[in-house]
Amino acid sequence: MKEVETMSRAEWQVMRIIWTLGQATSKQVIEILEQKTDWKAATIKTLIIRLQKKHFLKAVEEKRPYIYQPTIEEDVAIKENVTDLFDNLCCMRKGNAINEIIESSAISQADISKMIATLNQKAKTAPEEVECDCLEADLK
C-alpha cells in the first residue's frame, strides 16, 4: 500500500472550507476560520502553504488574489484517512470502533438505510469471530 500523506486537524479545517466552497481565496478562508477559531491570519496562511506543499491544494496564480482549489476530492481524502486509521487497528477491535463512531455521530436516515443494507450484505459472509492480526502468523 502506498504511503498516504496526512493532514493535521487544523489542515482538515482549512480543507473542509475549500471543499464546501469548491475554491477559495486565502481571505475567504481566513474570514471563516477567524470566526470559528482563535487562529490568526498568519497561522491560517501557514496552513494553506502546508497544504500546497503536501499537494492537497493548488493555487491558481494567474491573477491576485490567488484562488486555492483542492487537488483531492473530499470523499477520497476521508476514505484514505479512515483506511489509514483502520489499518492500524486490531481486526478484533474494528467492529467496536465502527459502532462507537455510529453511536457518537449525527447520521441521516438515508445514510442509516445504506449502512443497514451494507451490513445485511456483509452478514451473509461474515465469520462468527474475527481473528487477531496483531502478531505474525508463526508467532501465535
C-alpha positions in Angstrom: 0.0 0.0 0.0 1.3 3.5 -0.9 2.2 5.9 1.9 -0.7 8.3 2.4 0.2 12.0 3.1 -1.7 13.0 6.3 -3.4 16.2 7.3 -3.4 17.7 10.8 -6.7 18.6 12.4 -6.1 22.2 11.6 -5.4 21.4 7.9 -8.7 19.4 7.8 -10.5 22.6 8.9 -9.0 24.5 6.0 -9.8 21.8 3.5 -13.4 21.4 4.7 -13.9 25.1 3.9 -12.4 24.8 0.5 -14.2 21.6 -0.3 -17.5 23.2 0.7 -16.9 26.4 -1.4 -15.3 24.5 -4.3 -12.4 27.0 -4.3 -11.5 30.0 -2.1 -9.1 32.8 -1.6 -7.0 32.9 1.5 -9.1 35.9 2.6 -12.2 33.9 2.5 -10.7 31.0 4.5 -9.2 33.5 7.0 -12.6 35.2 7.5 -14.4 31.9 8.1 -11.7 30.4 10.4 -11.3 33.6 12.4 -15.0 33.4 13.3 -14.7 29.7 14.2 -11.4 29.6 15.9 -8.9 31.9 17.8 -6.3 31.5 15.0 -4.6 34.5 13.5 -4.3 35.2 9.7 -0.6 34.2 9.7 -1.4 30.8 11.1 -4.1 30.1 8.5 -1.8 31.2 5.7 0.8 28.8 7.0 -1.8 26.0 6.9 -2.7 26.9 3.3 1.0 26.8 2.4 1.5 23.4 4.1 -1.5 22.0 2.2 0.1 23.2 -1.0 3.4 21.5 -0.2 1.5 18.3 0.6 -0.3 18.6 -2.7 -3.8 18.8 -1.2 -4.3 22.4 -2.6 -3.2 24.2 -5.7 -3.1 27.9 -6.3 -4.5 29.5 -9.4 -1.9 32.2 -9.7 -2.9 34.0 -13.0 -4.2 37.0 -11.0 -4.4 38.2 -7.5 -5.8 37.2 -5.1 -4.8 33.6 -5.6 -7.6 31.1 -5.7 -7.0 27.9 -3.9 -8.5 24.7 -5.2 -8.5 21.2 -3.8 -6.4 18.6 -5.7 -8.1 15.7 -3.9 -11.8 15.1 -3.5 -13.2 15.2 0.0 -14.6 11.6 -0.3 -11.2 10.3 -1.4 -9.4 12.1 1.5 -11.9 10.8 4.0 -11.6 7.2 2.7 -7.7 7.4 2.7 -7.7 8.8 6.2 -10.2 6.2 7.6 -8.4 3.4 5.8 -5.1 4.5 7.2 -6.6 4.6 10.7 -8.2 1.2 10.5 -5.1 -0.4 9.1 -3.5 0.4 12.5 -6.3 -1.3 14.5 -6.5 -4.9 15.5 -9.1 -6.7 13.3 -10.9 -7.8 16.5 -11.4 -4.1 17.5 -12.6 -2.7 14.2 -16.3 -3.6 14.7 -16.5 -2.0 18.1 -14.7 1.1 16.7 -17.2 1.4 13.9 -20.1 1.0 16.4 -18.7 3.8 18.6 -18.4 6.1 15.7 -22.0 5.4 14.7 -23.2 6.0 18.3 -21.4 9.3 18.6 -22.2 10.7 15.1 -25.2 12.6 13.6 -26.3 10.4 10.7 -29.2 10.9 8.3 -32.0 8.4 7.7 -30.7 7.8 4.2 -27.2 7.0 5.5 -28.6 4.7 8.1 -30.6 2.8 5.5 -27.5 2.5 3.3 -25.5 1.2 6.3 -28.2 -1.4 7.2 -28.2 -2.6 3.6 -24.4 -2.9 3.6 -24.4 -4.7 7.0 -27.1 -7.1 5.8 -25.0 -8.0 2.8 -21.8 -8.3 4.9 -23.6 -10.5 7.4 -24.0 -13.2 4.7 -20.3 -13.9 4.5 -19.0 -12.6 7.8 -17.2 -15.1 10.1 -18.5 -15.9 13.6 -15.4 -14.3 15.0 -12.6 -12.2 13.6 -9.1 -13.3 14.5 -6.5 -11.0 15.9 -3.9 -9.9 13.3 -1.5 -8.2 15.7 1.1 -10.9 15.8 2.9 -12.7 12.9 1.0 -15.9 12.0 4.0 -18.0 13.0 4.2 -16.3 16.5 0.7 -17.3 17.6 
